């Protein structure tokens, strides 16, 4: 399996899947990289607009410029 696509501290856009609660803001920061589950890497992410962290699949994230 390839390495994680995103790094801790990186800004990403989160596009949740249908079974995930809607996102409060689209810009998130990677807080922690997590191991693969079901053949896909997972990440702990945090938005300044939400008081909690989320866990997202790599396929739900895309890099933000800047």
N, C-alpha and C positions, 0 to 999 in steps of 0.2 A: 504494500500500500504506500502511496506517495506521502510526503510530509504534509503537515497542516498547511493550509493555504493562507491563513491569517495569523498574526502575532499579537501577543498581549500589548495593549495600549493602542492598537490600530483602530481607526474609525471605520465603521461599516454601516451599510444600509441593511435593515432587517425587513424581510418580506415574509411574514408568517404564513404557514400552510393553513388549510381549511380547519384543521382540528386544534389550532393554537389560538388563544385569546388575542384579539386585535392589539396591535402595537400602539402605544401612546405617542411616540415620536419615532421617526424613521431612522434617525442617526443614533447609533450605539457605539460603545467602546468595548473591545474585547477585554474581559477581566481575567479570564483563565482559559487555557486550552484543555480540553478533556479528551479522553481516549475515544477510539472509534466504537460505535455500537451499531449493529446491523449493517456493517460495511461502510459507515459514514462517520467522519469526525464530528464532534460536538464542541460547543463553546459556551462559556458563561459570559453573558453580555449585560451591559447596564446603560440605561438612558438617563440623562439629567432630569427628564420629565416624569420618571417613575421612581417610586421609593424602594423598589425591589429589583433583583437581578432576574434574568431569564436564562434558560438554556435553549440554544438554537442549533439546528443542524447546519452543516457547512453549506448545503444547497439553498438555505434560506437567507444567506448572507452574500453581499457583494461589496467590494471595496469602494470607499469614498475617496475622492481626490482631495489632497490637501493635508 
